Amino acid sequence: MSRTTASIMRINKELDKISGLDGIVADMVEQKEHEIKKMVECILKNYANASVFDYFGKGKDV
């Protein structure tokens, strides 16, 4: 299992603890949702090939 997958699983486990809450909690989670979407877009655009062997995913020559 990749470190990324393990981290996502841990995050989901934590979020399950607050599932169903509303009010300020919903506002806080929605804000993070926007940040996460932007982060994922950046990763897919710039680092989709990153690995343990190619940290930035730019190929051997970079």
N, CA, C and O atoms as a GROMACS GRO file, in nm:
protein
  248
    1MET      N    1   0.085  -0.117   0.000
    1MET     CA    2   0.000   0.000   0.000
    1MET      C    3   0.090   0.124   0.000
    1MET      O    4   0.188   0.131   0.074
    2SER      N    5   0.055   0.220  -0.083
    2SER     CA    6   0.137   0.341  -0.091
    2SER      C    7   0.115   0.429   0.032
    2SER      O    8   0.014   0.417   0.101
    3ARG      N    9   0.210   0.516   0.056
    3ARG     CA   10   0.196   0.612   0.167
    3ARG      C   11   0.076   0.702   0.145
    3ARG      O   12   0.007   0.739   0.240
    4THR      N   13   0.052   0.738   0.019
    4THR     CA   14  -0.062   0.823  -0.012
    4THR      C   15  -0.193   0.753   0.022
    4THR      O   16  -0.281   0.812   0.085
    5THR      N   17  -0.205   0.628  -0.020
    5THR     CA   18  -0.327   0.551   0.010
    5THR      C   19  -0.346   0.536   0.160
    5THR      O   20  -0.457   0.551   0.210
    6ALA      N   21  -0.238   0.507   0.232
    6ALA     CA   22  -0.247   0.493   0.378
    6ALA      C   23  -0.291   0.624   0.442
    6ALA      O   24  -0.373   0.622   0.534
    7SER      N   25  -0.238   0.736   0.395
    7SER     CA   26  -0.278   0.866   0.451
    7SER      C   27  -0.424   0.896   0.423
    7SER      O   28  -0.495   0.944   0.511
    8ILE      N   29  -0.470   0.867   0.302
    8ILE     CA   30  -0.610   0.890   0.267
    8ILE      C   31  -0.701   0.807   0.356
    8ILE      O   32  -0.805   0.855   0.401
    9MET      N   33  -0.662   0.683   0.380
    9MET     CA   34  -0.743   0.596   0.467
    9MET      C   35  -0.750   0.651   0.609
    9MET      O   36  -0.856   0.647   0.672
   10ARG      N   37  -0.637   0.702   0.660
   10ARG     CA   38  -0.636   0.760   0.795
   10ARG      C   39  -0.723   0.886   0.801
   10ARG      O   40  -0.797   0.907   0.898
   11ILE      N   41  -0.714   0.969   0.698
   11ILE     CA   42  -0.796   1.091   0.692
   11ILE      C   43  -0.944   1.055   0.689
   11ILE      O   44  -1.024   1.114   0.762
   12ASN      N   45  -0.981   0.959   0.606
   12ASN     CA   46  -1.121   0.918   0.598
   12ASN      C   47  -1.172   0.865   0.732
   12ASN      O   48  -1.286   0.891   0.769
   13LYS      N   49  -1.088   0.792   0.802
   13LYS     CA   50  -1.126   0.740   0.934
   13LYS      C   51  -1.154   0.855   1.031
   13LYS      O   52  -1.249   0.849   1.108
   14GLU      N   53  -1.071   0.958   1.027
   14GLU     CA   54  -1.093   1.075   1.113
   14GLU      C   55  -1.220   1.149   1.073
   14GLU      O   56  -1.297   1.191   1.159
   15LEU      N   57  -1.243   1.166   0.943
   15LEU     CA   58  -1.362   1.237   0.897
   15LEU      C   59  -1.490   1.163   0.933
   15LEU      O   60  -1.593   1.226   0.958
   16ASP      N   61  -1.485   1.031   0.935
   16ASP     CA   62  -1.602   0.952   0.975
   16ASP      C   63  -1.648   0.988   1.116
   16ASP      O   64  -1.766   0.976   1.148
   17LYS      N   65  -1.555   1.032   1.201
   17LYS     CA   66  -1.589   1.068   1.339
   17LYS      C   67  -1.681   1.190   1.346
   17LYS      O   68  -1.756   1.205   1.443
   18ILE      N   69  -1.675   1.278   1.246
   18ILE     CA   70  -1.756   1.400   1.249
   18ILE      C   71  -1.869   1.397   1.146
   18ILE      O   72  -1.941   1.496   1.131
   19SER      N   73  -1.884   1.285   1.077
   19SER     CA   74  -1.992   1.271   0.980
   19SER      C   75  -2.127   1.293   1.047
   19SER      O   76  -2.153   1.238   1.154
   20GLY      N   77  -2.211   1.372   0.983
   20GLY     CA   78  -2.344   1.398   1.038
   20GLY      C   79  -2.355   1.529   1.114
   20GLY      O   80  -2.465   1.577   1.138
   21LEU      N   81  -2.242   1.588   1.151
   21LEU     CA   82  -2.245   1.716   1.220
   21LEU      C   83  -2.273   1.826   1.118
   21LEU      O   84  -2.250   1.807   0.999
   22ASP      N   85  -2.322   1.940   1.164
   22ASP     CA   86  -2.354   2.049   1.073
   22ASP      C   87  -2.310   2.181   1.135
   22ASP      O   88  -2.227   2.181   1.226
   23GLY      N   89  -2.361   2.290   1.088
   23GLY     CA   90  -2.326   2.421   1.139
   23GLY      C   91  -2.183   2.458   1.104
   23GLY      O   92  -2.141   2.444   0.989
   24ILE      N   93  -2.108   2.505   1.202
   24ILE     CA   94  -1.970   2.548   1.179
   24ILE      C   95  -1.884   2.433   1.127
   24ILE      O   96  -1.790   2.454   1.050
   25VAL      N   97  -1.916   2.310   1.171
   25VAL     CA   98  -1.840   2.193   1.124
   25VAL      C   99  -1.853   2.181   0.973
   25VAL      O  100  -1.754   2.157   0.904
   26ALA      N  101  -1.975   2.196   0.921
   26ALA     CA  102  -1.997   2.188   0.777
   26ALA      C  103  -1.917   2.296   0.704
   26ALA      O  104  -1.857   2.270   0.600
   27ASP      N  105  -1.916   2.417   0.758
   27ASP     CA  106  -1.839   2.526   0.696
   27ASP      C  107  -1.690   2.493   0.692
   27ASP      O  108  -1.624   2.516   0.591
   28MET      N  109  -1.639   2.440   0.802
   28MET     CA  110  -1.496   2.407   0.809
   28MET      C  111  -1.460   2.296   0.710
   28MET      O  112  -1.358   2.305   0.641
   29VAL      N  113  -1.543   2.193   0.703
   29VAL     CA  114  -1.516   2.081   0.613
   29VAL      C  115  -1.528   2.125   0.467
   29VAL      O  116  -1.448   2.085   0.384
   30GLU      N  117  -1.628   2.207   0.436
   30GLU     CA  118  -1.643   2.257   0.299
   30GLU      C  119  -1.522   2.339   0.256
   30GLU      O  120  -1.480   2.330   0.141
   31GLN      N  121  -1.466   2.419   0.346
   31GLN     CA  122  -1.346   2.496   0.314
   31GLN      C  123  -1.231   2.402   0.279
   31GLN      O  124  -1.160   2.424   0.181
   32LYS      N  125  -1.212   2.299   0.360
   32LYS     CA  126  -1.106   2.201   0.332
   32LYS      C  127  -1.132   2.127   0.202
   32LYS      O  128  -1.038   2.093   0.130
   33GLU      N  129  -1.260   2.102   0.171
   33GLU     CA  130  -1.294   2.035   0.046
   33GLU      C  131  -1.241   2.114  -0.074
   33GLU      O  132  -1.185   2.056  -0.167
   34HIS      N  133  -1.259   2.245  -0.072
   34HIS     CA  134  -1.210   2.330  -0.182
   34HIS      C  135  -1.057   2.324  -0.190
   34HIS      O  136  -1.000   2.316  -0.299
   35GLU      N  137  -0.991   2.328  -0.075
   35GLU     CA  138  -0.844   2.320  -0.071
   35GLU      C  139  -0.796   2.186  -0.126
   35GLU      O  140  -0.699   2.180  -0.201
   36ILE      N  141  -0.863   2.079  -0.087
   36ILE     CA  142  -0.823   1.945  -0.132
   36ILE      C  143  -0.844   1.931  -0.282
   36ILE      O  144  -0.759   1.873  -0.350
   37LYS      N  145  -0.954   1.982  -0.335
   37LYS     CA  146  -0.978   1.976  -0.479
   37LYS      C  147  -0.867   2.048  -0.555
   37LYS      O  148  -0.819   1.998  -0.656
   38LYS      N  149  -0.826   2.165  -0.507
   38LYS     CA  150  -0.717   2.240  -0.571
   38LYS      C  151  -0.586   2.162  -0.563
   38LYS      O  152  -0.510   2.158  -0.660
   39MET      N  153  -0.559   2.100  -0.449
   39MET     CA  154  -0.438   2.021  -0.432
   39MET      C  155  -0.436   1.904  -0.528
   39MET      O  156  -0.334   1.876  -0.590
   40VAL      N  157  -0.549   1.834  -0.540
   40VAL     CA  158  -0.557   1.719  -0.631
   40VAL      C  159  -0.537   1.763  -0.776
   40VAL      O  160  -0.466   1.696  -0.851
   41GLU      N  161  -0.598   1.874  -0.815
   41GLU     CA  162  -0.578   1.926  -0.951
   41GLU      C  163  -0.430   1.954  -0.977
   41GLU      O  164  -0.378   1.920  -1.083
   42CYS      N  165  -0.363   2.016  -0.881
   42CYS     CA  166  -0.220   2.046  -0.894
   42CYS      C  167  -0.139   1.918  -0.906
   42CYS      O  168  -0.050   1.908  -0.991
   43ILE      N  169  -0.169   1.821  -0.822
   43ILE     CA  170  -0.096   1.693  -0.826
   43ILE      C  171  -0.115   1.626  -0.960
   43ILE      O  172  -0.017   1.581  -1.021
   44LEU      N  173  -0.239   1.617  -1.008
   44LEU     CA  174  -0.264   1.550  -1.135
   44LEU      C  175  -0.197   1.622  -1.252
   44LEU      O  176  -0.151   1.559  -1.347
   45LYS      N  177  -0.193   1.755  -1.245
   45LYS     CA  178  -0.132   1.833  -1.353
   45LYS      C  179   0.020   1.826  -1.351
   45LYS      O  180   0.082   1.817  -1.457
   46ASN      N  181   0.080   1.828  -1.232
   46ASN     CA  182   0.225   1.844  -1.223
   46ASN      C  183   0.304   1.724  -1.173
   46ASN      O  184   0.422   1.711  -1.202
   47TYR      N  185   0.239   1.635  -1.098
   47TYR     CA  186   0.314   1.528  -1.032
   47TYR      C  187   0.252   1.390  -1.049
   47TYR      O  188   0.276   1.301  -0.967
   48ALA      N  189   0.172   1.370  -1.152
   48ALA     CA  190   0.100   1.244  -1.170
   48ALA      C  191   0.194   1.124  -1.183
   48ALA      O  192   0.151   1.011  -1.159
   49ASN      N  193   0.319   1.146  -1.220
   49ASN     CA  194   0.413   1.035  -1.237
   49ASN      C  195   0.511   1.022  -1.120
   49ASN      O  196   0.607   0.945  -1.129
   50ALA      N  197   0.488   1.094  -1.013
   50ALA     CA  198   0.579   1.088  -0.898
   50ALA      C  199   0.576   0.949  -0.836
   50ALA      O  200   0.473   0.883  -0.830
   51SER      N  201   0.692   0.907  -0.789
   51SER     CA  202   0.704   0.777  -0.724
   51SER      C  203   0.821   0.780  -0.626
   51SER      O  204   0.890   0.881  -0.614
   52VAL      N  205   0.841   0.669  -0.559
   52VAL     CA  206   0.954   0.659  -0.466
   52VAL      C  207   1.086   0.670  -0.543
   52VAL      O  208   1.188   0.710  -0.486
   53PHE      N  209   1.084   0.635  -0.670
   53PHE     CA  210   1.206   0.638  -0.752
   53PHE      C  211   1.223   0.770  -0.827
   53PHE      O  212   1.333   0.802  -0.871
   54ASP      N  213   1.116   0.845  -0.843
   54ASP     CA  214   1.118   0.973  -0.916
   54ASP      C  215   1.031   1.070  -0.835
   54ASP      O  216   0.913   1.089  -0.866
   55TYR      N  217   1.089   1.131  -0.734
   55TYR     CA  218   1.018   1.210  -0.634
   55TYR      C  219   0.921   1.311  -0.695
   55TYR      O  220   0.806   1.320  -0.651
   56PHE      N  221   0.965   1.387  -0.796
   56PHE     CA  222   0.881   1.489  -0.856
   56PHE      C  223   0.806   1.439  -0.980
   56PHE      O  224   0.722   1.511  -1.033
   57GLY      N  225   0.835   1.317  -1.026
   57GLY     CA  226   0.767   1.262  -1.142
   57GLY      C  227   0.804   1.328  -1.272
   57GLY      O  228   0.723   1.334  -1.364
   58LYS      N  229   0.926   1.378  -1.281
   58LYS     CA  230   0.970   1.451  -1.400
   58LYS      C  231   1.061   1.370  -1.491
   58LYS      O  232   1.106   1.422  -1.593
   59GLY      N  233   1.088   1.248  -1.458
   59GLY     CA  234   1.174   1.166  -1.542
   59GLY      C  235   1.318   1.170  -1.495
   59GLY      O  236   1.356   1.254  -1.414
   60LYS      N  237   1.398   1.080  -1.547
   60LYS     CA  238   1.537   1.064  -1.504
   60LYS      C  239   1.625   1.183  -1.538
   60LYS      O  240   1.720   1.212  -1.465
   61ASP      N  241   1.595   1.252  -1.647
   61ASP     CA  242   1.682   1.359  -1.696
   61ASP      C  243   1.662   1.491  -1.624
   61ASP      O  244   1.737   1.586  -1.646
   62VAL      N  245   1.563   1.499  -1.538
   62VAL     CA  246   1.534   1.627  -1.472
   62VAL      C  247   1.588   1.626  -1.331
   62VAL      O  248   1.575   1.725  -1.259
   0.00000   0.00000   0.00000
